[in-house]
């Protein structure tokens, strides 16, 4: 596994494909939050 056994923080791996997937997943979550904030500010 690539997580800290104490805090479960996900650590980097040597797998470039997985790292790209993980970064894209993080970006998707950030985009969703930004979109929600935008909608809240417009229609809130």
Order of alpha helices (4+ residues) and beta strands (2+ residues): alpha
